């Protein structure tokens, strides 16, 4: 693990409160929303990659596609949520 990275997780019932727990609460909804988008809308659980570089390429490809769709939806004032890919699902 990189020594410059601190992982934040909730404390277990038998542990003392961990540092950073207030940060985790504040961002939990955002984290859950991003995870749901990656799993459901971008279908990342069935990425089809067979090697680590292949998996990384497919994940990056899907995130880039979502980013492009959000940009397009926001700049053209499309109705509905900006992060929706339903209009592009054929």
PDB file with one MODEL, atoms N, CA, C and O in Angstrom:
MODEL        1
ATOM      1  N   UNK A   1       0.840  -1.175   0.000  1.00  0.00           N
ATOM      2  CA  UNK A   1       0.000   0.000   0.000  1.00  0.00           C
ATOM      3  C   UNK A   1       0.890   1.245   0.000  1.00  0.00           C
ATOM      4  O   UNK A   1       1.963   1.256   0.603  1.00  0.00           O
ATOM      5  N   UNK A   2       0.440   2.259  -0.664  1.00  0.00           N
ATOM      6  CA  UNK A   2       1.174   3.521  -0.745  1.00  0.00           C
ATOM      7  C   UNK A   2       1.127   4.232   0.610  1.00  0.00           C
ATOM      8  O   UNK A   2       0.038   4.449   1.142  1.00  0.00           O
ATOM      9  N   UNK A   3       2.278   4.600   1.180  1.00  0.00           N
ATOM     10  CA  UNK A   3       2.261   5.261   2.481  1.00  0.00           C
ATOM     11  C   UNK A   3       1.641   6.659   2.459  1.00  0.00           C
ATOM     12  O   UNK A   3       1.365   7.215   3.521  1.00  0.00           O
ATOM     13  N   UNK A   4       1.417   7.238   1.284  1.00  0.00           N
ATOM     14  CA  UNK A   4       0.812   8.555   1.192  1.00  0.00           C
ATOM     15  C   UNK A   4      -0.704   8.521   1.130  1.00  0.00           C
ATOM     16  O   UNK A   4      -1.333   9.570   0.992  1.00  0.00           O
ATOM     17  N   UNK A   5      -1.310   7.337   1.227  1.00  0.00           N
ATOM     18  CA  UNK A   5      -2.757   7.194   1.113  1.00  0.00           C
ATOM     19  C   UNK A   5      -3.323   6.715   2.449  1.00  0.00           C
ATOM     20  O   UNK A   5      -2.807   5.774   3.053  1.00  0.00           O
ATOM     21  N   UNK A   6      -4.373   7.366   2.894  1.00  0.00           N
ATOM     22  CA  UNK A   6      -5.061   6.947   4.111  1.00  0.00           C
ATOM     23  C   UNK A   6      -6.452   6.470   3.733  1.00  0.00           C
ATOM     24  O   UNK A   6      -7.236   7.226   3.161  1.00  0.00           O
ATOM     25  N   UNK A   7      -6.758   5.230   4.047  1.00  0.00           N
ATOM     26  CA  UNK A   7      -8.083   4.693   3.789  1.00  0.00           C
ATOM     27  C   UNK A   7      -8.992   5.039   4.957  1.00  0.00           C
ATOM     28  O   UNK A   7      -8.603   4.924   6.119  1.00  0.00           O
ATOM     29  N   UNK A   8     -10.193   5.460   4.637  1.00  0.00           N
ATOM     30  CA  UNK A   8     -11.165   5.816   5.665  1.00  0.00           C
ATOM     31  C   UNK A   8     -12.264   4.771   5.625  1.00  0.00           C
ATOM     32  O   UNK A   8     -12.837   4.499   4.569  1.00  0.00           O
ATOM     33  N   UNK A   9     -12.554   4.190   6.775  1.00  0.00           N
ATOM     34  CA  UNK A   9     -13.643   3.223   6.861  1.00  0.00           C
ATOM     35  C   UNK A   9     -14.344   3.407   8.192  1.00  0.00           C
ATOM     36  O   UNK A   9     -13.755   3.937   9.135  1.00  0.00           O
ATOM     37  N   UNK A  10     -15.602   2.974   8.282  1.00  0.00           N
ATOM     38  CA  UNK A  10     -16.299   3.080   9.562  1.00  0.00           C
ATOM     39  C   UNK A  10     -15.626   2.185  10.602  1.00  0.00           C
ATOM     40  O   UNK A  10     -15.045   1.156  10.258  1.00  0.00           O
ATOM     41  N   UNK A  11     -15.705   2.574  11.852  1.00  0.00           N
ATOM     42  CA  UNK A  11     -15.160   1.726  12.912  1.00  0.00           C
ATOM     43  C   UNK A  11     -16.136   0.590  13.192  1.00  0.00           C
ATOM     44  O   UNK A  11     -17.350   0.745  13.058  1.00  0.00           O
ATOM     45  N   UNK A  12     -15.594  -0.528  13.573  1.00  0.00           N
ATOM     46  CA  UNK A  12     -16.421  -1.666  13.955  1.00  0.00           C
ATOM     47  C   UNK A  12     -16.990  -1.423  15.345  1.00  0.00           C
ATOM     48  O   UNK A  12     -16.547  -0.514  16.047  1.00  0.00           O
ATOM     49  N   UNK A  13     -17.951  -2.214  15.741  1.00  0.00           N
ATOM     50  CA  UNK A  13     -18.612  -2.006  17.036  1.00  0.00           C
ATOM     51  C   UNK A  13     -17.644  -2.089  18.211  1.00  0.00           C
ATOM     52  O   UNK A  13     -17.806  -1.378  19.203  1.00  0.00           O
ATOM     53  N   UNK A  14     -16.641  -2.953  18.100  1.00  0.00           N
ATOM     54  CA  UNK A  14     -15.712  -3.140  19.214  1.00  0.00           C
ATOM     55  C   UNK A  14     -14.454  -2.271  19.080  1.00  0.00           C
ATOM     56  O   UNK A  14     -13.494  -2.473  19.824  1.00  0.00           O
ATOM     57  N   UNK A  15     -14.440  -1.311  18.148  1.00  0.00           N
ATOM     58  CA  UNK A  15     -13.296  -0.424  17.943  1.00  0.00           C
ATOM     59  C   UNK A  15     -13.603   0.979  18.451  1.00  0.00           C
ATOM     60  O   UNK A  15     -14.757   1.398  18.538  1.00  0.00           O
ATOM     61  N   UNK A  16     -12.545   1.676  18.779  1.00  0.00           N
ATOM     62  CA  UNK A  16     -12.680   3.095  19.114  1.00  0.00           C
ATOM     63  C   UNK A  16     -13.001   3.869  17.829  1.00  0.00           C
ATOM     64  O   UNK A  16     -12.651   3.409  16.742  1.00  0.00           O
ATOM     65  N   UNK A  17     -13.656   5.026  17.926  1.00  0.00           N
ATOM     66  CA  UNK A  17     -13.941   5.818  16.717  1.00  0.00           C
ATOM     67  C   UNK A  17     -12.655   6.108  15.933  1.00  0.00           C
ATOM     68  O   UNK A  17     -11.627   6.461  16.510  1.00  0.00           O
ATOM     69  N   UNK A  18     -12.736   5.954  14.625  1.00  0.00           N
ATOM     70  CA  UNK A  18     -11.567   6.127  13.762  1.00  0.00           C
ATOM     71  C   UNK A  18     -11.482   7.558  13.250  1.00  0.00           C
ATOM     72  O   UNK A  18     -12.505   8.226  13.098  1.00  0.00           O
ATOM     73  N   UNK A  19     -10.259   8.035  12.980  1.00  0.00           N
ATOM     74  CA  UNK A  19     -10.128   9.381  12.409  1.00  0.00           C
ATOM     75  C   UNK A  19     -10.773   9.458  11.027  1.00  0.00           C
ATOM     76  O   UNK A  19     -10.729   8.494  10.264  1.00  0.00           O
ATOM     77  N   UNK A  20     -11.361  10.582  10.714  1.00  0.00           N
ATOM     78  CA  UNK A  20     -11.945  10.796   9.394  1.00  0.00           C
ATOM     79  C   UNK A  20     -13.366  10.321   9.254  1.00  0.00           C
ATOM     80  O   UNK A  20     -13.921  10.380   8.157  1.00  0.00           O
ATOM     81  N   UNK A  21     -13.983   9.847  10.335  1.00  0.00           N
ATOM     82  CA  UNK A  21     -15.340   9.301  10.204  1.00  0.00           C
ATOM     83  C   UNK A  21     -16.352  10.357   9.788  1.00  0.00           C
ATOM     84  O   UNK A  21     -17.342  10.035   9.130  1.00  0.00           O
ATOM     85  N   UNK A  22     -16.118  11.625  10.163  1.00  0.00           N
ATOM     86  CA  UNK A  22     -17.033  12.694   9.740  1.00  0.00           C
ATOM     87  C   UNK A  22     -16.971  12.879   8.230  1.00  0.00           C
ATOM     88  O   UNK A  22     -17.991  13.157   7.598  1.00  0.00           O
ATOM     89  N   UNK A  23     -15.791  12.728   7.648  1.00  0.00           N
ATOM     90  CA  UNK A  23     -15.651  12.840   6.188  1.00  0.00           C
ATOM     91  C   UNK A  23     -16.424  11.736   5.485  1.00  0.00           C
ATOM     92  O   UNK A  23     -17.062  11.968   4.458  1.00  0.00           O
ATOM     93  N   UNK A  24     -16.364  10.549   6.038  1.00  0.00           N
ATOM     94  CA  UNK A  24     -17.043   9.416   5.427  1.00  0.00           C
ATOM     95  C   UNK A  24     -18.547   9.626   5.406  1.00  0.00           C
ATOM     96  O   UNK A  24     -19.198   9.353   4.398  1.00  0.00           O
ATOM     97  N   UNK A  25     -19.103  10.106   6.502  1.00  0.00           N
ATOM     98  CA  UNK A  25     -20.543  10.362   6.548  1.00  0.00           C
ATOM     99  C   UNK A  25     -20.965  11.402   5.512  1.00  0.00           C
ATOM    100  O   UNK A  25     -21.994  11.255   4.854  1.00  0.00           O
ATOM    101  N   UNK A  26     -20.161  12.446   5.378  1.00  0.00           N
ATOM    102  CA  UNK A  26     -20.523  13.532   4.466  1.00  0.00           C
ATOM    103  C   UNK A  26     -20.538  13.081   3.009  1.00  0.00           C
ATOM    104  O   UNK A  26     -21.316  13.604   2.212  1.00  0.00           O
ATOM    105  N   UNK A  27     -19.701  12.129   2.656  1.00  0.00           N
ATOM    106  CA  UNK A  27     -19.582  11.711   1.259  1.00  0.00           C
ATOM    107  C   UNK A  27     -20.221  10.362   0.964  1.00  0.00           C
ATOM    108  O   UNK A  27     -20.121   9.863  -0.157  1.00  0.00           O
ATOM    109  N   UNK A  28     -20.866   9.775   1.940  1.00  0.00           N
ATOM    110  CA  UNK A  28     -21.417   8.435   1.735  1.00  0.00           C
ATOM    111  C   UNK A  28     -22.415   8.389   0.579  1.00  0.00           C
ATOM    112  O   UNK A  28     -22.351   7.480  -0.249  1.00  0.00           O
ATOM    113  N   UNK A  29     -23.333   9.350   0.508  1.00  0.00           N
ATOM    114  CA  UNK A  29     -24.329   9.356  -0.567  1.00  0.00           C
ATOM    115  C   UNK A  29     -23.655   9.473  -1.932  1.00  0.00           C
ATOM    116  O   UNK A  29     -24.062   8.811  -2.887  1.00  0.00           O
ATOM    117  N   UNK A  30     -22.630  10.312  -2.023  1.00  0.00           N
ATOM    118  CA  UNK A  30     -21.898  10.457  -3.283  1.00  0.00           C
ATOM    119  C   UNK A  30     -21.201   9.160  -3.650  1.00  0.00           C
ATOM    120  O   UNK A  30     -21.249   8.729  -4.802  1.00  0.00           O
ATOM    121  N   UNK A  31     -20.557   8.541  -2.681  1.00  0.00           N
ATOM    122  CA  UNK A  31     -19.859   7.278  -2.929  1.00  0.00           C
ATOM    123  C   UNK A  31     -20.840   6.209  -3.386  1.00  0.00           C
ATOM    124  O   UNK A  31     -20.573   5.498  -4.355  1.00  0.00           O
ATOM    125  N   UNK A  32     -21.973   6.087  -2.698  1.00  0.00           N
ATOM    126  CA  UNK A  32     -22.977   5.087  -3.070  1.00  0.00           C
ATOM    127  C   UNK A  32     -23.535   5.359  -4.470  1.00  0.00           C
ATOM    128  O   UNK A  32     -23.758   4.428  -5.243  1.00  0.00           O
ATOM    129  N   UNK A  33     -23.758   6.622  -4.789  1.00  0.00           N
ATOM    130  CA  UNK A  33     -24.284   6.983  -6.101  1.00  0.00           C
ATOM    131  C   UNK A  33     -23.299   6.636  -7.213  1.00  0.00           C
ATOM    132  O   UNK A  33     -23.689   6.089  -8.244  1.00  0.00           O
ATOM    133  N   UNK A  34     -22.029   6.952  -7.002  1.00  0.00           N
ATOM    134  CA  UNK A  34     -21.004   6.631  -8.002  1.00  0.00           C
ATOM    135  C   UNK A  34     -20.885   5.120  -8.172  1.00  0.00           C
ATOM    136  O   UNK A  34     -20.809   4.629  -9.298  1.00  0.00           O
ATOM    137  N   UNK A  35     -20.868   4.377  -7.061  1.00  0.00           N
ATOM    138  CA  UNK A  35     -20.787   2.916  -7.154  1.00  0.00           C
ATOM    139  C   UNK A  35     -21.976   2.343  -7.905  1.00  0.00           C
ATOM    140  O   UNK A  35     -21.808   1.453  -8.739  1.00  0.00           O
ATOM    141  N   UNK A  36     -23.174   2.838  -7.624  1.00  0.00           N
ATOM    142  CA  UNK A  36     -24.367   2.338  -8.309  1.00  0.00           C
ATOM    143  C   UNK A  36     -24.305   2.641  -9.807  1.00  0.00           C
ATOM    144  O   UNK A  36     -24.666   1.796 -10.626  1.00  0.00           O
ATOM    145  N   UNK A  37     -23.851   3.836 -10.164  1.00  0.00           N
ATOM    146  CA  UNK A  37     -23.725   4.189 -11.576  1.00  0.00           C
ATOM    147  C   UNK A  37     -22.723   3.281 -12.271  1.00  0.00           C
ATOM    148  O   UNK A  37     -22.983   2.784 -13.367  1.00  0.00           O
ATOM    149  N   UNK A  38     -21.579   3.064 -11.637  1.00  0.00           N
ATOM    150  CA  UNK A  38     -20.555   2.217 -12.249  1.00  0.00           C
ATOM    151  C   UNK A  38     -21.036   0.783 -12.407  1.00  0.00           C
ATOM    152  O   UNK A  38     -20.765   0.148 -13.426  1.00  0.00           O
ATOM    153  N   UNK A  39     -21.744   0.269 -11.417  1.00  0.00           N
ATOM    154  CA  UNK A  39     -22.189  -1.119 -11.488  1.00  0.00           C
ATOM    155  C   UNK A  39     -23.380  -1.296 -12.421  1.00  0.00           C
ATOM    156  O   UNK A  39     -23.383  -2.206 -13.250  1.00  0.00           O
ATOM    157  N   UNK A  40     -24.383  -0.445 -12.297  1.00  0.00           N
ATOM    158  CA  UNK A  40     -25.622  -0.638 -13.038  1.00  0.00           C
ATOM    159  C   UNK A  40     -25.580  -0.019 -14.428  1.00  0.00           C
ATOM    160  O   UNK A  40     -25.707  -0.725 -15.429  1.00  0.00           O
ATOM    161  N   UNK A  41     -25.405   1.284 -14.492  1.00  0.00           N
ATOM    162  CA  UNK A  41     -25.519   1.975 -15.771  1.00  0.00           C
ATOM    163  C   UNK A  41     -24.359   1.660 -16.700  1.00  0.00           C
ATOM    164  O   UNK A  41     -24.560   1.500 -17.904  1.00  0.00           O
ATOM    165  N   UNK A  42     -23.148   1.570 -16.160  1.00  0.00           N
ATOM    166  CA  UNK A  42     -21.991   1.290 -17.010  1.00  0.00           C
ATOM    167  C   UNK A  42     -21.692  -0.200 -17.102  1.00  0.00           C
ATOM    168  O   UNK A  42     -20.798  -0.604 -17.845  1.00  0.00           O
ATOM    169  N   UNK A  43     -22.422  -1.016 -16.363  1.00  0.00           N
ATOM    170  CA  UNK A  43     -22.316  -2.467 -16.440  1.00  0.00           C
ATOM    171  C   UNK A  43     -20.882  -2.950 -16.187  1.00  0.00           C
ATOM    172  O   UNK A  43     -20.392  -3.841 -16.881  1.00  0.00           O
ATOM    173  N   UNK A  44     -20.220  -2.365 -15.200  1.00  0.00           N
ATOM    174  CA  UNK A  44     -18.819  -2.704 -14.958  1.00  0.00           C
ATOM    175  C   UNK A  44     -18.627  -4.066 -14.333  1.00  0.00           C
ATOM    176  O   UNK A  44     -17.509  -4.580 -14.339  1.00  0.00           O
ATOM    177  N   UNK A  45     -19.666  -4.671 -13.795  1.00  0.00           N
ATOM    178  CA  UNK A  45     -19.504  -6.008 -13.241  1.00  0.00           C
ATOM    179  C   UNK A  45     -19.323  -7.044 -14.343  1.00  0.00           C
ATOM    180  O   UNK A  45     -18.833  -8.143 -14.085  1.00  0.00           O
ATOM    181  N   UNK A  46     -19.714  -6.702 -15.566  1.00  0.00           N
ATOM    182  CA  UNK A  46     -19.533  -7.604 -16.713  1.00  0.00           C
ATOM    183  C   UNK A  46     -18.697  -6.885 -17.772  1.00  0.00           C
ATOM    184  O   UNK A  46     -19.141  -6.687 -18.903  1.00  0.00           O
ATOM    185  N   UNK A  47     -17.497  -6.506 -17.389  1.00  0.00           N
ATOM    186  CA  UNK A  47     -16.640  -5.706 -18.276  1.00  0.00           C
ATOM    187  C   UNK A  47     -16.076  -6.511 -19.440  1.00  0.00           C
ATOM    188  O   UNK A  47     -15.828  -5.940 -20.502  1.00  0.00           O
ATOM    189  N   UNK A  48     -15.866  -7.801 -19.284  1.00  0.00           N
ATOM    190  CA  UNK A  48     -15.374  -8.639 -20.375  1.00  0.00           C
ATOM    191  C   UNK A  48     -13.869  -8.619 -20.561  1.00  0.00           C
ATOM    192  O   UNK A  48     -13.359  -9.255 -21.483  1.00  0.00           O
ATOM    193  N   UNK A  49     -13.145  -7.908 -19.712  1.00  0.00           N
ATOM    194  CA  UNK A  49     -11.691  -7.885 -19.821  1.00  0.00           C
ATOM    195  C   UNK A  49     -11.087  -9.180 -19.316  1.00  0.00           C
ATOM    196  O   UNK A  49     -11.589  -9.773 -18.361  1.00  0.00           O
ATOM    197  N   UNK A  50     -10.009  -9.624 -19.951  1.00  0.00           N
ATOM    198  CA  UNK A  50      -9.382 -10.882 -19.553  1.00  0.00           C
ATOM    199  C   UNK A  50      -8.022 -10.681 -18.900  1.00  0.00           C
ATOM    200  O   UNK A  50      -7.503 -11.591 -18.253  1.00  0.00           O
ATOM    201  N   UNK A  51      -7.448  -9.509 -19.062  1.00  0.00           N
ATOM    202  CA  UNK A  51      -6.161  -9.195 -18.445  1.00  0.00           C
ATOM    203  C   UNK A  51      -6.318  -7.891 -17.677  1.00  0.00           C
ATOM    204  O   UNK A  51      -7.287  -7.161 -17.885  1.00  0.00           O
ATOM    205  N   UNK A  52      -5.371  -7.594 -16.791  1.00  0.00           N
ATOM    206  CA  UNK A  52      -5.457  -6.337 -16.042  1.00  0.00           C
ATOM    207  C   UNK A  52      -5.494  -5.128 -16.973  1.00  0.00           C
ATOM    208  O   UNK A  52      -6.326  -4.243 -16.774  1.00  0.00           O
ATOM    209  N   UNK A  53      -4.618  -5.057 -17.987  1.00  0.00           N
ATOM    210  CA  UNK A  53      -4.714  -3.914 -18.909  1.00  0.00           C
ATOM    211  C   UNK A  53      -6.049  -3.878 -19.660  1.00  0.00           C
ATOM    212  O   UNK A  53      -6.580  -2.800 -19.926  1.00  0.00           O
ATOM    213  N   UNK A  54      -6.587  -5.044 -20.000  1.00  0.00           N
ATOM    214  CA  UNK A  54      -7.875  -5.091 -20.688  1.00  0.00           C
ATOM    215  C   UNK A  54      -9.009  -4.591 -19.819  1.00  0.00           C
ATOM    216  O   UNK A  54      -9.875  -3.850 -20.285  1.00  0.00           O
ATOM    217  N   UNK A  55      -9.008  -4.995 -18.545  1.00  0.00           N
ATOM    218  CA  UNK A  55     -10.031  -4.533 -17.606  1.00  0.00           C
ATOM    219  C   UNK A  55      -9.921  -3.022 -17.435  1.00  0.00           C
ATOM    220  O   UNK A  55     -10.928  -2.316 -17.481  1.00  0.00           O
ATOM    221  N   UNK A  56      -8.699  -2.524 -17.237  1.00  0.00           N
ATOM    222  CA  UNK A  56      -8.497  -1.081 -17.072  1.00  0.00           C
ATOM    223  C   UNK A  56      -8.968  -0.311 -18.295  1.00  0.00           C
ATOM    224  O   UNK A  56      -9.622   0.724 -18.166  1.00  0.00           O
ATOM    225  N   UNK A  57      -8.640  -0.810 -19.480  1.00  0.00           N
ATOM    226  CA  UNK A  57      -9.049  -0.127 -20.709  1.00  0.00           C
ATOM    227  C   UNK A  57     -10.567  -0.081 -20.833  1.00  0.00           C
ATOM    228  O   UNK A  57     -11.124   0.949 -21.211  1.00  0.00           O
ATOM    229  N   UNK A  58     -11.242  -1.185 -20.521  1.00  0.00           N
ATOM    230  CA  UNK A  58     -12.702  -1.203 -20.646  1.00  0.00           C
ATOM    231  C   UNK A  58     -13.381  -0.307 -19.612  1.00  0.00           C
ATOM    232  O   UNK A  58     -14.383   0.342 -19.910  1.00  0.00           O
ATOM    233  N   UNK A  59     -12.837  -0.275 -18.409  1.00  0.00           N
ATOM    234  CA  UNK A  59     -13.405   0.597 -17.381  1.00  0.00           C
ATOM    235  C   UNK A  59     -13.205   2.061 -17.775  1.00  0.00           C
ATOM    236  O   UNK A  59     -14.136   2.861 -17.683  1.00  0.00           O
ATOM    237  N   UNK A  60     -12.002   2.409 -18.210  1.00  0.00           N
ATOM    238  CA  UNK A  60     -11.738   3.786 -18.631  1.00  0.00           C
ATOM    239  C   UNK A  60     -12.611   4.178 -19.809  1.00  0.00           C
ATOM    240  O   UNK A  60     -13.092   5.309 -19.876  1.00  0.00           O
ATOM    241  N   UNK A  61     -12.818   3.262 -20.730  1.00  0.00           N
ATOM    242  CA  UNK A  61     -13.658   3.519 -21.899  1.00  0.00           C
ATOM    243  C   UNK A  61     -15.086   3.854 -21.472  1.00  0.00           C
ATOM    244  O   UNK A  61     -15.689   4.783 -22.009  1.00  0.00           O
ATOM    245  N   UNK A  62     -15.620   3.121 -20.532  1.00  0.00           N
ATOM    246  CA  UNK A  62     -17.000   3.355 -20.108  1.00  0.00           C
ATOM    247  C   UNK A  62     -17.136   4.644 -19.306  1.00  0.00           C
ATOM    248  O   UNK A  62     -18.125   5.364 -19.446  1.00  0.00           O
ATOM    249  N   UNK A  63     -16.144   4.935 -18.465  1.00  0.00           N
ATOM    250  CA  UNK A  63     -16.187   6.186 -17.703  1.00  0.00           C
ATOM    251  C   UNK A  63     -16.060   7.376 -18.650  1.00  0.00           C
ATOM    252  O   UNK A  63     -16.733   8.389 -18.458  1.00  0.00           O
ATOM    253  N   UNK A  64     -15.214   7.270 -19.664  1.00  0.00           N
ATOM    254  CA  UNK A  64     -15.094   8.335 -20.650  1.00  0.00           C
ATOM    255  C   UNK A  64     -16.396   8.527 -21.413  1.00  0.00           C
ATOM    256  O   UNK A  64     -16.789   9.660 -21.691  1.00  0.00           O
ATOM    257  N   UNK A  65     -17.072   7.428 -21.756  1.00  0.00           N
ATOM    258  CA  UNK A  65     -18.356   7.534 -22.454  1.00  0.00           C
ATOM    259  C   UNK A  65     -19.394   8.235 -21.590  1.00  0.00           C
ATOM    260  O   UNK A  65     -20.151   9.069 -22.085  1.00  0.00           O
ATOM    261  N   UNK A  66     -19.435   7.902 -20.294  1.00  0.00           N
ATOM    262  CA  UNK A  66     -20.376   8.563 -19.393  1.00  0.00           C
ATOM    263  C   UNK A  66     -20.047  10.044 -19.266  1.00  0.00           C
ATOM    264  O   UNK A  66     -20.946  10.884 -19.263  1.00  0.00           O
ATOM    265  N   UNK A  67     -18.757  10.365 -19.162  1.00  0.00           N
ATOM    266  CA  UNK A  67     -18.340  11.759 -19.061  1.00  0.00           C
ATOM    267  C   UNK A  67     -18.755  12.538 -20.306  1.00  0.00           C
ATOM    268  O   UNK A  67     -19.246  13.663 -20.205  1.00  0.00           O
ATOM    269  N   UNK A  68     -18.558  11.944 -21.469  1.00  0.00           N
ATOM    270  CA  UNK A  68     -18.959  12.601 -22.720  1.00  0.00           C
ATOM    271  C   UNK A  68     -20.473  12.797 -22.774  1.00  0.00           C
ATOM    272  O   UNK A  68     -20.950  13.833 -23.238  1.00  0.00           O
ATOM    273  N   UNK A  69     -21.236  11.798 -22.296  1.00  0.00           N
ATOM    274  CA  UNK A  69     -22.696  11.915 -22.299  1.00  0.00           C
ATOM    275  C   UNK A  69     -23.157  13.014 -21.346  1.00  0.00           C
ATOM    276  O   UNK A  69     -24.062  13.782 -21.671  1.00  0.00           O
ATOM    277  N   UNK A  70     -22.535  13.091 -20.169  1.00  0.00           N
ATOM    278  CA  UNK A  70     -22.889  14.145 -19.217  1.00  0.00           C
ATOM    279  C   UNK A  70     -22.593  15.507 -19.820  1.00  0.00           C
ATOM    280  O   UNK A  70     -23.419  16.417 -19.752  1.00  0.00           O
ATOM    281  N   UNK A  71     -21.414  15.645 -20.410  1.00  0.00           N
ATOM    282  CA  UNK A  71     -21.049  16.925 -21.038  1.00  0.00           C
ATOM    283  C   UNK A  71     -22.060  17.280 -22.125  1.00  0.00           C
ATOM    284  O   UNK A  71     -22.521  18.419 -22.194  1.00  0.00           O
ATOM    285  N   UNK A  72     -22.402  16.324 -22.962  1.00  0.00           N
ATOM    286  CA  UNK A  72     -23.346  16.573 -24.049  1.00  0.00           C
ATOM    287  C   UNK A  72     -24.715  16.954 -23.498  1.00  0.00           C
ATOM    288  O   UNK A  72     -25.328  17.915 -23.964  1.00  0.00           O
ATOM    289  N   UNK A  73     -25.198  16.205 -22.507  1.00  0.00           N
ATOM    290  CA  UNK A  73     -26.520  16.488 -21.939  1.00  0.00           C
ATOM    291  C   UNK A  73     -26.574  17.867 -21.295  1.00  0.00           C
ATOM    292  O   UNK A  73     -27.582  18.565 -21.402  1.00  0.00           O
ATOM    293  N   UNK A  74     -25.492  18.260 -20.627  1.00  0.00           N
ATOM    294  CA  UNK A  74     -25.488  19.565 -19.965  1.00  0.00           C
ATOM    295  C   UNK A  74     -25.338  20.710 -20.958  1.00  0.00           C
ATOM    296  O   UNK A  74     -25.975  21.751 -20.791  1.00  0.00           O
ATOM    297  N   UNK A  75     -24.511  20.543 -21.989  1.00  0.00           N
ATOM    298  CA  UNK A  75     -24.292  21.650 -22.926  1.00  0.00           C
ATOM    299  C   UNK A  75     -25.436  21.817 -23.912  1.00  0.00           C
ATOM    300  O   UNK A  75     -25.601  22.895 -24.483  1.00  0.00           O
ATOM    301  N   UNK A  76     -26.226  20.779 -24.123  1.00  0.00           N
ATOM    302  CA  UNK A  76     -27.361  20.889 -25.049  1.00  0.00           C
ATOM    303  C   UNK A  76     -28.696  20.965 -24.312  1.00  0.00           C
ATOM    304  O   UNK A  76     -29.759  20.910 -24.931  1.00  0.00           O
ATOM    305  N   UNK A  77     -28.631  21.093 -22.974  1.00  0.00           N
ATOM    306  CA  UNK A  77     -29.842  21.212 -22.145  1.00  0.00           C
ATOM    307  C   UNK A  77     -30.850  20.100 -22.410  1.00  0.00           C
ATOM    308  O   UNK A  77     -32.039  20.363 -22.591  1.00  0.00           O
ATOM    309  N   UNK A  78     -30.377  18.868 -22.431  1.00  0.00           N
ATOM    310  CA  UNK A  78     -31.257  17.716 -22.631  1.00  0.00           C
ATOM    311  C   UNK A  78     -32.152  17.531 -21.408  1.00  0.00           C
ATOM    312  O   UNK A  78     -31.721  17.786 -20.284  1.00  0.00           O
ATOM    313  N   UNK A  79     -33.385  17.093 -21.612  1.00  0.00           N
ATOM    314  CA  UNK A  79     -34.274  16.863 -20.463  1.00  0.00           C
ATOM    315  C   UNK A  79     -33.815  15.652 -19.654  1.00  0.00           C
ATOM    316  O   UNK A  79     -33.168  14.748 -20.183  1.00  0.00           O
ATOM    317  N   UNK A  80     -34.152  15.645 -18.378  1.00  0.00           N
ATOM    318  CA  UNK A  80     -33.810  14.514 -17.518  1.00  0.00           C
ATOM    319  C   UNK A  80     -32.452  14.699 -16.868  1.00  0.00           C
ATOM    320  O   UNK A  80     -31.782  15.714 -17.060  1.00  0.00           O
ATOM    321  N   UNK A  81     -32.060  13.694 -16.093  1.00  0.00           N
ATOM    322  CA  UNK A  81     -30.774  13.803 -15.394  1.00  0.00           C
ATOM    323  C   UNK A  81     -29.605  13.809 -16.379  1.00  0.00           C
ATOM    324  O   UNK A  81     -29.621  13.083 -17.373  1.00  0.00           O
ATOM    325  N   UNK A  82     -28.605  14.620 -16.102  1.00  0.00           N
ATOM    326  CA  UNK A  82     -27.459  14.765 -17.010  1.00  0.00           C
ATOM    327  C   UNK A  82     -26.663  13.494 -17.145  1.00  0.00           C
ATOM    328  O   UNK A  82     -26.056  13.258 -18.190  1.00  0.00           O
ATOM    329  N   UNK A  83     -26.646  12.653 -16.100  1.00  0.00           N
ATOM    330  CA  UNK A  83     -25.826  11.460 -16.171  1.00  0.00           C
ATOM    331  C   UNK A  83     -26.550  10.247 -16.740  1.00  0.00           C
ATOM    332  O   UNK A  83     -26.025   9.135 -16.687  1.00  0.00           O
ATOM    333  N   UNK A  84     -27.723  10.441 -17.271  1.00  0.00           N
ATOM    334  CA  UNK A  84     -28.485   9.334 -17.847  1.00  0.00           C
ATOM    335  C   UNK A  84     -27.964   8.990 -19.236  1.00  0.00           C
ATOM    336  O   UNK A  84     -27.732   9.871 -20.064  1.00  0.00           O
ATOM    337  N   UNK A  85     -27.785   7.702 -19.476  1.00  0.00           N
ATOM    338  CA  UNK A  85     -27.355   7.222 -20.792  1.00  0.00           C
ATOM    339  C   UNK A  85     -28.510   6.562 -21.546  1.00  0.00           C
ATOM    340  O   UNK A  85     -28.290   5.957 -22.596  1.00  0.00           O
ATOM    341  N   UNK A  86     -29.715   6.666 -21.037  1.00  0.00           N
ATOM    342  CA  UNK A  86     -30.846   5.980 -21.664  1.00  0.00           C
ATOM    343  C   UNK A  86     -31.060   6.419 -23.107  1.00  0.00           C
ATOM    344  O   UNK A  86     -31.420   5.596 -23.949  1.00  0.00           O
ATOM    345  N   UNK A  87     -30.853   7.665 -23.404  1.00  0.00           N
ATOM    346  CA  UNK A  87     -31.063   8.157 -24.773  1.00  0.00           C
ATOM    347  C   UNK A  87     -30.059   7.549 -25.748  1.00  0.00           C
ATOM    348  O   UNK A  87     -30.302   7.548 -26.954  1.00  0.00           O
ATOM    349  N   UNK A  88     -28.949   7.037 -25.254  1.00  0.00           N
ATOM    350  CA  UNK A  88     -27.897   6.495 -26.116  1.00  0.00           C
ATOM    351  C   UNK A  88     -27.871   4.981 -26.125  1.00  0.00           C
ATOM    352  O   UNK A  88     -27.014   4.381 -26.773  1.00  0.00           O
ATOM    353  N   UNK A  89     -28.802   4.351 -25.410  1.00  0.00           N
ATOM    354  CA  UNK A  89     -28.828   2.897 -25.288  1.00  0.00           C
ATOM    355  C   UNK A  89     -29.687   2.310 -26.402  1.00  0.00           C
ATOM    356  O   UNK A  89     -30.915   2.339 -26.331  1.00  0.00           O
ATOM    357  N   UNK A  90     -29.034   1.780 -27.425  1.00  0.00           N
ATOM    358  CA  UNK A  90     -29.771   1.229 -28.568  1.00  0.00           C
ATOM    359  C   UNK A  90     -29.521  -0.240 -28.698  1.00  0.00           C
ATOM    360  O   UNK A  90     -30.056  -0.880 -29.603  1.00  0.00           O
TER     361      UNK A  90
ENDMDL
END
